[in-house]
Amino acid sequence: MNPAVRYLSTSVALALVATTYLVLQPRAERPAPPRPSPALSAPRPPLPPAPPTAREILDRGVALDLWGDQRMRLEALDRLWRREISGLEAEIREAEREFSGFVKEAQGARGLTAPEIQRRGTEFSQLSAELRERRQHHSEAALRVLADWQRTRLAQSRPFIVEGRSE
């Protein structure tokens, strides 16, 4: 064999081996560089304690020296509160269950976007805000039943903000 044919055959053989290697080699996924970890945000301040309900005030009746008419008014407020929130709490539980199901389903599909999460969580957020607002109004009504010295004693026994005046 002359050197030109030998060079040509060697070059063709090497080209064939290289092409076969590249075609048959499984594509190995190279790992991406690690993502930077999110900066740790400052912890949120704790939420203030919920204002007291009529039931919580009644439970502290001995310490607050509640009078008979105060007990009757607080018991009426408690019955009204329980009737008022029973339906709302059921709606909140249902909205929470639906939202949890959505998040689980979306995590499996890996198609979760922030706007979609916010849109789907809106109902739960609105219901929770309504419950907080109603509780605030209920608490204010319950605190108005108490005398100033009773509100002061209640505030000292439990760390929540006591506002309102006695009627």
C-alpha positions in Angstrom: 0.0 0.0 0.0 1.3 3.3 -0.8 1.5 6.0 1.8 -1.3 8.2 0.3 -3.8 5.3 0.4 -2.7 4.3 3.9 -3.2 7.9 5.1 -6.6 8.1 3.4 -7.8 4.8 4.8 -6.6 5.7 8.3 -8.3 9.1 8.1 -11.6 7.5 7.0 -11.4 4.9 9.7 -10.7 7.5 12.4 -13.5 9.7 11.1 -15.9 6.7 11.1 -14.9 5.7 14.6 -15.3 9.3 15.8 -18.7 9.7 14.2 -20.0 6.4 15.5 -18.7 7.3 19.0 -20.6 10.6 18.9 -23.8 9.2 17.5 -24.0 6.2 19.8 -22.7 7.9 22.9 -25.7 8.6 25.2 -26.2 12.2 25.9 -24.9 12.7 29.4 -26.7 15.5 31.1 -24.2 17.7 32.6 -25.3 19.0 36.0 -26.1 22.7 36.0 -24.1 24.9 38.3 -25.6 25.0 41.8 -28.2 27.8 42.2 -27.3 30.3 44.8 -29.3 29.7 48.0 -31.9 32.4 48.7 -30.8 34.9 51.2 -32.2 34.2 54.5 -34.8 36.9 55.2 -35.3 38.3 58.7 -37.9 36.3 60.6 -41.3 37.8 60.7 -42.4 39.4 63.9 -44.9 37.2 65.7 -48.5 38.0 65.1 -50.3 39.7 68.0 -52.5 37.5 70.0 -56.1 37.3 68.8 -58.5 39.6 70.8 -60.6 37.8 73.4 -64.0 36.3 72.6 -67.0 36.5 74.9 -66.3 32.8 75.8 -62.7 33.6 76.8 -63.9 36.5 79.0 -66.6 34.2 80.5 -63.9 31.6 81.3 -62.1 34.3 83.3 -65.3 35.4 85.0 -64.1 34.7 88.5 -60.9 36.6 88.1 -62.9 39.5 86.5 -65.7 39.5 89.1 -68.3 39.5 86.4 -71.8 40.6 87.4 -75.0 38.7 86.5 -76.0 41.1 83.8 -72.5 41.0 82.3 -72.6 37.2 82.2 -76.0 37.2 80.5 -74.8 39.7 77.8 -71.5 37.8 77.3 -73.4 34.5 77.0 -75.7 36.1 74.4 -72.7 37.4 72.5 -71.0 34.0 72.7 -74.1 32.2 71.2 -74.3 34.8 68.5 -70.6 34.4 67.7 -70.8 30.7 67.5 -73.8 30.9 65.2 -72.1 33.5 63.1 -68.8 31.8 62.5 -70.0 28.2 62.2 -70.8 28.6 58.5 -67.7 30.8 57.9 -65.4 28.2 59.5 -66.9 25.5 57.3 -66.2 27.6 54.2 -62.7 28.3 55.3 -62.0 24.5 55.8 -63.4 23.8 52.3 -61.4 26.5 50.7 -58.3 25.3 52.5 -58.9 21.7 51.4 -59.4 22.8 47.8 -56.2 24.9 47.8 -54.2 22.1 49.3 -55.5 19.7 46.7 -54.6 22.2 44.0 -51.0 22.7 45.3 -50.5 18.9 45.6 -51.8 18.4 42.0 -49.7 21.3 40.7 -46.5 20.0 42.4 -46.9 16.7 40.7 -47.3 18.4 37.3 -44.5 20.9 38.0 -46.6 23.6 36.4 -47.0 25.8 39.4 -46.6 29.6 38.9 -46.8 32.3 41.5 -49.7 34.2 39.9 -51.7 30.9 39.7 -51.0 30.2 43.4 -52.1 33.7 44.4 -55.2 33.5 42.3 -56.2 30.1 43.7 -55.4 31.2 47.3 -57.5 34.4 47.1 -60.7 32.8 48.3 -59.0 31.3 51.4 -57.3 34.6 52.1 -60.5 36.6 51.8 -62.4 34.2 54.1 -59.6 34.3 56.7 -59.6 38.1 56.6 -63.3 38.1 57.0 -63.0 35.8 60.0 -60.4 38.1 61.6 -62.5 41.1 61.0 -65.6 39.5 62.5 -63.6 38.3 65.5 -62.3 41.9 66.0 -65.9 43.3 66.0 -67.1 40.5 68.3 -64.2 41.2 70.7 -64.9 44.9 70.8 -68.6 44.2 71.6 -67.5 41.8 74.4 -65.1 44.2 75.8 -67.7 47.0 75.9 -69.6 44.8 78.4 -66.8 45.1 80.9 -66.0 48.0 83.2 -62.7 49.8 82.7 -61.1 48.1 85.7 -62.2 44.7 84.4 -60.6 45.4 81.0 -57.4 46.4 82.7 -57.4 43.2 84.7 -58.1 41.2 81.6 -55.2 42.9 79.7 -52.9 42.1 82.6 -53.8 38.4 82.6 -53.5 37.9 78.9 -51.2 39.7 76.4 -53.6 41.2 73.9 -54.6 44.7 73.1 -57.7 45.7 75.0 -59.6 48.7 73.6 -63.1 50.0 73.8 -65.1 51.5 76.6 -67.8 50.1 78.9 -71.4 51.0 78.0 
